[in-house]
């Protein structure tokens, strides 16, 4: 719709443009800004930091995946199973890796963010820290101390999240890393201690192990405790097979740094290392906004509470992305930003997160979508499931890497697929096929009857579906 002409219900008439202020410049913010301009609004986008682009391109998805890729290549040189290719220990220039990585960060930041500002006159960048004076007024404090007051028609909060630092005795007084520092570290630790058992902790722990560091992972419960237990157990087996020490159900009582060494006192004894990575979760960047002055409600982690239309409890204030109660994924933030912009300009659209595929970029990768057995049963569903070890997947055999599994969860009576969990090479590619199957309400038999190209990892989905009714060990290759 166009919010520029006539009285359209937005309180604007004639040629006056609806003014939307967006706090933040990450993926959710830019998706919203672009869509809002398309819908006829003018946008002021506000950034309090030195660079635009938010977490993903600067200190998250992009640099971490480049690091993981490089580390995986280094690991393969000394740990493959192909005869005739000599194993070797690579000589790693970590500084050169970081230089290349940051070059790509800058290149992508320009292509996806800075160039949009240059080429979209409907978006104005205002630098400074934003805070509410009341529900309709933002005060932006610039670096030189000057302040600008905005009273836009709509406000979108998309300020992201940052590393949550636990209140462990002594920790704050040590030179620990968060993922931000780890990604640009130009030296490989001798022994890296990792606090955390979820996505960021495990991706970086394995990457530094692949670069040659000794690594100890300390997890308060199990690895990937929100996933199906088979996934965490399988990944722990992989990690331990690569020489990573994994301490589960372990709490850290205190941390100190002395003579270049970290000392972590735990319920399983003293752990020492030259570097410490804290990756115990992320918290919304909402403190500086003075949300109480606007009357915006938050949850116990200070995340902004929104509905499926990205609306807060205040009519003219919306929010999207990691600063909200939504799942913290960049693609969720972008989808939410686009829908928020449509709703702020008069549309009525919701975001549907019922089928949300997720990926952990370890090796093998973890993919998940829909419900686990435990989640389904907690909802009162009667389900059946099958788990296929990758030794039954021809492509995994050809790759000479059968670490992992594929699991399907289905309603017992109807056979409708309600969940899938994957621990496999290319698990991130496999899981999207499962997501489409769930979205289209396919049954196990529907999936088993599909044609899948032979020697692919995704064929494992078909084989897993077939195990509900057959012994796949008794099938010939690419059996229909």
Secondary structure, DSSP 4 states (H G I P E B T S, - for coil): --SSSS--SSS--TTPPPEEEEE--SHHHHHHHHHHHHTT-EEEEEE-SSSSSHHHHHHSHHHHHHHHHHHHHHHHHHS---TTS--------HHHHHHHHHHHHHHHHIIIIIHHHHH-TTEEEEESEEEEEETTEEEEE-TTS-EEEE--SEEEE---EEEPPP--BTGGGS--B-HHHHHT-SS--SEEEEE--SHHHHHHHHHHHHTT-EEEEE-SSSTTTTS-HHHHHHHHHHHHHTT-EEE-S--EEEEEEETTEEEEEETTEEEEESEEEE-S-EEES-GGG-HHHHT--B-TTSPBP--TT-B-SSTTEEE-GGGBSS---HHHHHHHHHHHHHHHTT-------SS--EEE-SSSEEEEEE--HHHHHHTT--EEEEEEEGGG-HHHHHTT----EEEEEEETTT-BEEEEEEEETTHHHHHHHHHHHHHTT-BHHHHHTS---SS-TTHHHHHHHHTTTS-GGGS-TT--
